[in-house]
Amino acid sequence: MAKTIKQFFPCTPDNRTWEEINGELIIYYGQLNIPVTTEENWRETASMLSGSTAFSSYAIANPDNVQNWQDWVADFATAVNGKTS
């Protein structure tokens, strides 16, 4: 059985670029070999994470069902962290 990652992801898309978020994902989940991608290719990173068995116990959104990286990152943080207020 794959090991599930249980970790807080403290980053939100507010006032951040995709490159900053991508870097934070690499810092927090680097053991997953997350790719460095440009904003235009954000779905590559998002697909890798949403399809990872490490996150199988979380409801990580499929990036094909999300309009932009900001919404996907907000959904990712909520899925990993749980809802806040």
N, C-alpha and C positions, 0 to 999 in steps of 0.2 A: 504494500500500500504506500502511496506517495506521501511524503511528509507535507503537511499543510503549514504554510507560513502564517503566523499570527503576530502581526506587528502593526503598530499605529503608523499611518501615513499622514504626517502633519501638514502637507502642502495642499493648497487650493489654487485654482487657476486665477484667483483675484490678483491683479497687478503682477502677473508673472508671464514670461514668454514660454512657448513650448520648449525651447532649448533649456530653460531653467527647470521646468517640470521633468523633462527627459533626464537631465542630470540628477535630480533628486530621486527619481525612480531607480537609476543605476546605483546611487549611493545606498538606498534602502534595500534594494533587492538585487544587488549585483551578482549574487550567487546564481542567478537565473540567466546570466549572460544577456542582459537586455541590450538591444542595439541602440546606437546613437542614430537618431533620425532627424530630418528637418521637419519643420512644421507641415510642409506639404505631404510628408510621408508618415505622419503621426499614427496612422492606422496600423502600420507595421509593428510598432512598439505595443500599441493597444491590443492588437490581435495576439501577439506573443503572450502578453500577460493574461488576457481573458481566456486563452486556450491552455494555460499552464495548469498542470495538475496540482501545483503548489497552492493555487487559489481555488481549487475545486469546491471547497466548502463555503465560498463566498459567491454572491450573485454579481459577478463582474459582467458589466454590459458588453455585448458584442459591438465592436466599433462600427460595424456596418449598419447598426440600428440607431446610431447617434449622429447628430448633425455636425458637430464640431468637437475639437479636442477639449475645449473648455468644459463642455457638458460631460464628456467621457471622464475627464479627470475628477470632476465633482462627483459623478456617480461612483467612480472607483474608490475615492476617499470615503464616501458614505458606506459602501459595501464593506470595506476593510475596517473602518473605525466604528461603524454603527451610526445611527442617527443621533444628531446632537440637537438639543432644544428645538 
